């Protein structure tokens, strides 16, 4: 299986790297990359590299399936959860396709013949988010676009007298 190396870190650090890559993804395309990042993001206890991998994978998918319009990275605090959404104005999915997208080798019929992607991305993303006690889901409308969202719990004790949370393996 995949091993996680969790640490305590600000959610903002996770996004800074990802935003740089997101801008690079759309550099030579007609798509706009937008961000809507809340100001007061929490601390997270998790594997920063793995979480970045998930967000980059979702951004990459969004860019791949969007011919025009935009891909937007949205991040905010939702109660005791950190929520990230990647919203695109791409081809979207049919309702019956939505529940299949997290299957291991699933690909949209639209792209079957094109050799795009292995279909593995979302299955791995789901595995990694669930390994962080999180949830991931997808909402989509054909020819309107898709939003993939995930939540992960924020670090439980953030005050200074609970430093051991960061060190417990």
TAJO-V442438 format. One record per run of one state. SS is the DSSP state (a for helix, b for strand, c for the rest). FROM is the first residue (numbers start at 0). LEN is the number of residues. If there is no record, write none. Layout:
ss: <SS,SS>
from: <FROM,FROM>
len: <LEN,LEN>
This chain:
ss: <c,b,a,c,b,c,b,c,a,c,b,c,b,c,a,c,a,c,a,c,b,c,b,c,a,c,a,c>
from: <0,6,10,25,31,37,42,46,47,64,69,78,80,88,94,98,108,114,120,131,134,141,144,153,159,162,163,167>
len: <6,4,15,6,6,5,4,1,17,5,9,2,8,6,4,10,6,6,11,3,7,3,9,6,3,1,4,2>
